[in-house]
Amino acid sequence: MEPESGKSSKQIDTARLHDNTVSPRDDRRDRGKILHEAVPHELLGQFKAAKDRPDIISLIQESNVGRRTELIPIRYGRMLVSPFTFYRGTAALFAKDVGESFVTKVRVQTCGDAHLLNFGAFATPERNIVFDLNDFDETIPGPWEWDVKRLAASFVLAGRNNGVKPRHAEQAAEAVARGYRLKMIEYSRMSILDIWYDRFDWSAVTQNTSDPHLQKRIRDKTDKAIKRTIQSYYFPKMVEERDGGYHIKDSPPAVYHLKGAEADNFREQTLKAFELYKQSLQDDRQRLFDRYKMADVAIKVVGIGSVGTTCAVALMLAPDAEPLMLQLKEARHSVLEAYAGHSEFQNHGQRVVAGQRIIQSASDIFLGWTKFDDGKHYYIRQLRDTKVKLEPDLWDGPRLVESAEVMGAVLARAHARSGDAAVLSGYMGEETTFDEAIGRFSVLYADQAEQDYEVFSDAVRTGRMDAAENCGY
């Protein structure tokens, strides 16, 4: 079976996100300065909800189309925890609010949902631990400032959730912009290859934490993550031996098997989809994948924004019961497509994989894409391959600011791989006006998100929406 090339008949020119000519970087930096005159930083600091902004409950309900109905209450339950978790689950709402706003027209490969918990530490194929973006469901070429704004606003909401002083929350948003701006200036002086090879070593990131107790906690957590291999930890924890074979343990509502004919069909579709998936891998990794056979597959609920979409975990076994656990995640239209243009790929799993490979400094060797006969698209990657999740609920004001500046710099690295660092650095400049504008926007948008959260909470209280309790998150 040959993989689809994935080019859409209704595509826009998304490949050329940077100057493909021999224009000197000084000229490109000057173009950025001219752009600043046309689009002052102050414009990026503005936010006011549109008068015709749709009812947010209707918008959330519309986003449930195509999701598994039994999981929608879990999605709502997770969003109900706080304004911050609500923000994480409403990327489509944020896209509508910023997608129709004034933009600089400078494009990069965006993450599309760059809130602070979509960053984390993980092992590279060489088994080094790096810090990078790690969620790309919404990735698409689009305006760079959308990612910056979404990340900065998430810090304000996280800070409010932690009860930090308002000035620390706004300073964290400004730190995102500062880290992004200063790192982009640095990249504007580097060669394209040096930018591509650059990465953020996790040990260096942890040393940036000035709180010695938090630094030790991070080191201990990292050590545990390194030791928790699929073979020695996740396999015995998630799998049981019965009826002469190995099976994924049911742990509802987070992990469960489908029943009857639906289960048989899902297993058959997964096996068939693996044939197309294999063709999306490099030749050497195809040979590696061929050494495993699927033993079981089960539904696995993940994240907040993905709850209700079809996500699963497949148990793969090589001889001697050597396990590999793969995660299948349904890929749908990016929420940014309505504003940034349609993806150049017909298969949204391919869109996610292509974007991830562009943005990340190192990607999983088993990262690939496929589809089911029902028309749903998927991307596939390893499950829990030495990943270290952040714990923002432990951050006080100073730690919030420190983390924000690091993530801003990481986002700059991601954007510089596809965009033009010289143009962007020229636009942002050496002064702090850009940082301050992003800080103002973030406070305004956090206010809006809290208002939206109250509307959502009221809808749950009045029975308009059914939210699950103890929803496994």
C-alpha positions in Angstrom: 0.0 0.0 0.0 1.4 3.3 -1.0 1.1 6.3 1.3 -0.9 9.3 -0.1 1.2 12.2 -1.0 -1.4 14.2 0.9 -1.6 17.4 -1.2 -5.0 19.0 -1.1 -6.7 20.3 -4.2 -7.7 23.4 -2.2 -4.4 24.4 -0.9 -2.7 27.7 -0.5 1.0 28.3 -0.8 2.2 27.3 2.6 5.7 25.9 1.8 7.6 29.2 1.5 7.4 30.7 5.0 10.7 32.6 4.6 12.8 34.4 2.0 14.0 31.8 -0.4 16.2 34.3 -2.2 19.8 35.5 -1.6 18.6 38.6 0.2 21.2 39.6 2.9 20.0 39.2 6.4 20.5 42.9 7.1 18.0 43.7 4.3 15.5 41.2 5.8 16.0 42.7 9.2 15.3 46.2 7.7 12.0 44.8 6.2 11.1 43.8 9.8 11.7 47.3 11.0 9.6 48.7 8.2 6.8 46.3 9.2 7.0 47.6 12.7 6.3 51.1 11.4 3.2 49.7 9.6 2.1 47.4 12.4 3.1 49.0 15.7 3.6 46.8 18.7 0.8 48.5 20.5 -1.7 46.8 18.1 -0.6 43.4 19.4 -1.5 44.5 22.9 -5.1 45.1 22.1 -8.0 42.7 22.6 -11.7 43.3 22.7 -14.3 40.5 22.1 -16.1 41.0 18.8 -19.7 42.2 19.0 -20.8 39.2 16.9 -18.8 36.8 19.0 -20.7 33.5 19.0 -22.3 32.0 22.1 -19.4 30.0 23.6 -21.5 27.1 24.7 -22.7 26.6 21.1 -19.1 26.9 19.9 -17.9 24.2 22.4 -20.8 22.0 21.4 -20.0 22.4 17.7 -16.5 21.2 18.5 -17.9 17.9 19.7 -19.2 16.9 16.3 -17.5 13.6 15.5 -16.3 12.9 19.0 -17.2 9.8 20.9 -20.3 10.8 22.8 -19.6 8.7 25.9 -16.4 10.8 26.4 -17.8 14.3 26.1 -18.8 14.5 29.8 -15.2 13.7 30.7 -14.0 16.5 28.4 -16.4 18.9 30.2 -15.3 17.6 33.6 -11.7 18.3 32.9 -12.4 21.8 31.5 -14.5 22.6 34.6 -11.5 22.3 37.0 -10.4 25.9 36.6 -10.2 28.8 34.1 -6.8 27.5 33.1 -8.0 24.0 32.2 -11.0 25.6 30.4 -8.5 27.6 28.4 -6.6 24.5 27.5 -9.7 22.9 26.2 -10.9 25.8 24.0 -8.2 26.3 21.4 -11.0 26.8 18.8 -12.3 29.8 20.8 -8.9 31.4 21.0 -8.4 30.8 17.3 -11.6 32.6 16.5 -10.7 35.5 18.8 -7.2 36.1 17.4 -7.7 34.7 13.9 -9.9 37.6 13.0 -7.6 40.2 14.5 -5.0 42.3 12.9 -1.8 40.3 12.1 1.7 41.1 10.9 1.3 38.7 7.9 4.6 37.1 8.7 4.1 33.3 8.8 5.9 30.3 10.4 5.0 26.7 11.1 2.9 27.3 14.2 2.2 24.9 17.0 -1.3 26.1 16.9 -2.0 25.5 20.6 1.2 26.7 22.4 -0.1 26.9 26.0 2.5 26.2 28.7 1.5 22.5 29.3 2.2 21.7 25.7 5.9 22.0 26.6 7.9 19.2 28.3 11.0 17.2 28.5 11.5 13.9 26.6 14.2 11.6 25.2 15.6 12.1 21.8 16.4 9.0 19.6 19.9 9.3 20.9 18.4 9.1 24.5 19.4 12.7 25.4 16.7 14.6 27.4 15.6 17.8 25.7 13.0 20.5 26.5 10.6 21.3 23.6 7.0 21.7 22.4 5.3 18.3 22.5 1.7 18.7 21.2 0.9 19.5 17.5 -2.7 18.6 16.9 -3.4 22.2 15.6 -0.1 22.8 13.8 -0.3 24.7 10.5 1.6 27.5 8.8 0.2 30.7 10.2 1.1 34.1 11.8 3.8 33.7 14.4 2.2 36.0 17.0 -0.7 33.7 17.5 1.5 31.1 19.2 3.2 33.9 21.3 -0.1 35.2 22.5 -1.5 31.8 23.4 1.5 30.9 25.4 1.7 34.3 27.2 -2.0 34.3 28.1 -1.7 30.7 29.5 0.9 32.0 32.0 -1.4 34.7 33.3 -4.2 32.1 33.8 -1.8 29.7 35.4 -0.5 32.4 37.7 -4.0 33.4 38.8 -4.8 29.7 39.4 -1.7 29.6 41.7 -2.8 32.8 43.5 0.4 34.8 42.6 0.4 38.5 42.6 -1.1 40.1 39.5 2.2 41.8 38.7 3.9 38.5 38.6 1.3 37.0 36.2 1.7 40.0 33.8 5.5 39.8 34.2 5.4 36.1 33.2 3.5 37.1 30.0 6.1 39.7 29.3 8.8 37.2 30.0 7.4 34.9 27.3 7.7 37.8 24.8 11.2 38.8 26.1 12.5 35.2 25.9 11.1 34.9 22.4 12.4 38.3 21.2 15.9 37.9 22.6 16.3 34.4 21.3 15.1 35.4 17.9 17.7 38.2 17.8 20.3 35.5 18.5 19.0 33.3 15.8 18.9 36.2 13.3 22.8 36.1 13.5 23.1 32.4 13.1 23.2 30.2 10.0 20.2 28.2 8.9 21.9 24.9 9.8 23.0 26.1 13.2 19.4 27.1 14.0 18.2 23.7 12.8 20.7 21.8 15.0 20.0 23.9 18.1 18.2 22.4 21.0 17.4 23.0 24.7 19.1 20.5 26.9 16.8 19.6 29.9 19.6 19.7 32.4 20.5 23.3 31.4 16.8 24.3 31.7 16.5 22.8 35.2 19.5 24.8 36.3 17.6 28.0 35.3 15.3 27.3 38.3 16.5 29.5 41.2 14.5 27.6 43.8 16.8 24.7 45.1 13.9 22.6 46.4 12.1 22.8 43.1 15.3 22.1 41.2 15.8 18.9 43.3 12.2 17.9 42.7 12.7 18.3 38.9 15.9 16.2 39.0 14.3 13.5 41.0 11.3 13.4 38.7 13.6 13.2 35.7 15.6 10.4 37.2 12.3 8.5 37.7 11.2 9.1 34.1 14.5 7.8 32.8 14.1 4.6 34.9 10.5 4.1 33.9 11.0 2.3 30.7 8.3 0.5 28.7 9.9 -2.9 29.5 10.4 -2.5 33.2 7.6 -0.1 34.3 4.7 0.7 31.9 4.4 -2.9 30.5 3.8 -4.5 33.9 1.7 -1.5 35.1 -0.6 -1.3 32.0 -0.6 -5.0 30.8 -1.9 -8.2 32.3 -1.3 -11.8 31.2 -4.5 -13.9 30.8 -6.0 -16.5 28.4 -2.6 -17.3 27.1 -1.8 -13.8 25.9 -1.0 -10.2 27.0 -3.8 -7.7 27.3 -4.0 -4.0 28.1 -5.6 -3.5 31.6 -8.9 -1.7 31.6 -8.9 1.4 33.8 -12.1 3.3 33.0 -12.7 6.0 32.2 -9.1 6.6 31.0 -8.4 3.2 29.4 -11.0 0.7 28.2 -11.7 -1.8 25.5 -14.6 -1.5 23.1 -17.2 -4.3 23.2 -18.4 -6.9 20.7 -18.5 -6.2 17.0 -17.2 -2.6 17.6 -14.1 -4.1 19.3 -13.5 -6.6 16.4 -13.9 -3.9 13.8 -11.6 -1.4 15.7 -8.9 -4.1 15.9 -9.2 -5.0 12.2 -9.1 -1.3 11.2 -6.0 -0.7 13.4 -4.1 -3.6 11.8 -5.1 -2.4 8.3 -4.0 1.2 9.3 -0.6 0.0 10.4 0.2 -1.0 6.8 -0.2 2.6 5.7 1.4 3.9 8.8 4.5 1.7 8.1 5.0 3.4 4.7 5.1 6.8 6.5 8.2 5.8 8.4 11.9 5.9 7.2 13.1 2.6 5.7 15.2 1.6 8.7 12.3 2.3 11.0 10.0 0.2 8.8 12.3 -2.7 9.4 12.3 -2.1 13.1 8.5 -1.8 13.2 8.2 -5.2 11.3 9.8 -6.9 14.3 6.6 -6.3 16.4 3.1 -7.7 16.1 0.0 -6.2 17.7 -1.2 -8.1 20.7 -4.0 -5.7 21.8 -5.6 -2.3 21.3 -7.7 -0.2 23.6 -9.2 3.3 23.8 -7.1 5.7 25.9 -8.4 9.1 26.9 -5.7 11.8 26.7 -5.3 15.6 27.3 -8.2 17.9 27.5 -8.7 19.2 24.0 -8.4 15.7 22.6 -11.0 14.1 24.9 -13.8 12.5 22.8 -11.7 12.1 19.7 -10.7 8.6 18.9 -7.4 8.0 20.7 -6.0 4.5 21.5 -3.0 2.6 22.8 -1.7 -0.5 20.9 0.4 -3.1 22.6 3.1 -4.4 20.2 5.2 -7.4 21.1 8.4 -8.7 19.6 9.8 -12.2 20.4 10.4 -12.9 24.1 7.5 -10.5 24.9 9.6 -7.4 24.3 7.0 -4.6 24.3 6.4 -1.5 22.3 3.4 0.7 23.1 2.1 3.0 20.4 -0.4 5.8 20.8 -2.9 6.4 18.0 -4.5 9.9 18.1 -7.2 11.1 15.8 -6.2 14.2 13.8 -8.9 16.5 12.7 -8.9 19.9 11.0 -6.7 22.4 12.7 -8.7 25.1 14.5 -6.6 27.7 12.7 -7.5 26.6 9.2 -10.5 28.9 9.1 -8.2 31.9 9.5 -4.8 30.7 8.2 -5.9 28.7 5.2 -6.4 25.0 4.6 -3.6 22.6 5.2 -1.6 21.5 2.1 -2.2 17.9 3.2 -5.3 15.9 2.7 -4.5 13.6 5.6 -4.5 15.5 8.9 -2.3 12.9 10.5 0.3 13.8 7.9 -0.3 17.5 8.7 0.5 16.9 12.3 3.6 14.7 11.6 5.0 17.2 9.1 4.5 20.1 11.4 6.0 18.2 14.4 9.1 17.3 12.4 9.6 20.9 11.4 9.0 22.4 14.9 10.7 19.9 17.2 14.4 19.7 17.6 14.1 15.8 17.7 11.1 13.7 17.1 10.1 10.1 18.0 11.4 7.5 15.7 8.0 5.9 15.5 6.2 9.1 14.6 4.0 8.5 11.5 0.5 8.8 10.1 -2.4 6.7 8.7 -6.2 6.6 8.3 -9.1 4.3 8.9 -11.7 3.2 6.4 -14.3 5.4 8.1 -12.3 8.4 6.9 -10.7 9.4 10.2 -7.1 10.4 10.1 -4.5 9.5 12.8 -0.9 10.1 13.8 1.0 7.5 15.7 3.9 7.8 18.2 5.4 5.9 21.2 3.5 6.1 24.4 5.4 7.7 27.4 8.9 7.5 26.0 10.9 9.0 28.9 8.6 12.1 29.3 8.8 14.6 32.1 5.6 16.6 32.6 5.8 20.1 34.1 4.1 21.0 37.4 3.0 24.6 37.0 0.8 24.4 40.1 4.0 24.4 42.2 5.3 27.7 40.6 5.3 30.9 42.7 5.6 34.3 41.0 9.4 34.2 40.4 9.4 30.6 39.2 6.5 31.5 36.8 8.6 34.3 35.3 11.6 32.1 35.0 9.7 29.3 33.2 8.0 31.8 30.9 11.2 33.2 29.6 12.6 29.7 28.9 9.4 28.7 27.0 9.5 31.9 25.0 13.0 31.1 23.9 12.0 27.5 23.0 9.1 28.8 20.9 11.5 31.1 19.1 13.7 28.2 18.2 10.6 26.3 16.9 9.6 29.3 14.7 13.1 30.1 13.5 13.3 26.6 11.9 10.6 27.5 9.4 10.4 31.3 9.5 12.8 34.2 8.9 14.5 35.1 12.2 16.0 38.3 10.6 12.5 39.7 9.7 11.1 38.8 13.0 14.0 40.2 15.0 13.8 43.4 13.0 10.1 43.7 13.7 10.4 43.1 17.5 13.6 45.2 17.9 15.9 45.8 20.9 13.4 47.7 23.0 10.8 46.2 25.4 7.7 47.6 23.7 6.9 44.2 22.1 7.1 42.5 25.5 4.8 45.0 27.1 2.3 44.7 24.4 2.1 40.9 24.7 1.7 41.4 28.5 -1.2 43.7 28.0 -2.9 41.4 25.6 -2.4 38.4 27.9 -4.1 40.1 30.9 -7.0 41.2 28.7 -7.5 37.8 27.2 -7.2 36.1 30.6 -10.0 38.3 31.8 -12.1 37.1 28.8 -11.2 33.5 29.4 -12.3 33.8 33.1 -15.6 35.3 31.9 -16.1 32.5 29.4 -15.3 29.9 32.1 -18.1 31.4 34.3 -20.6 31.0 31.4 -19.4 27.5 30.9 -19.7 26.7 34.6 -23.2 28.1 34.7 -24.1 25.9 31.7 -23.0 22.8 33.7 -24.8 23.9 36.9 -28.0 24.5 35.0 -27.8 21.1 33.2 -27.2 22.5 29.7 -24.0 20.5 29.7 -23.2 17.3 31.4 -19.8 17.2 33.1 -18.4 14.0 34.6 -16.9 14.0 38.1 -13.7 12.1 39.0 -12.9 12.1 35.3 -9.4 10.5 35.6 -7.3 13.6 35.0 
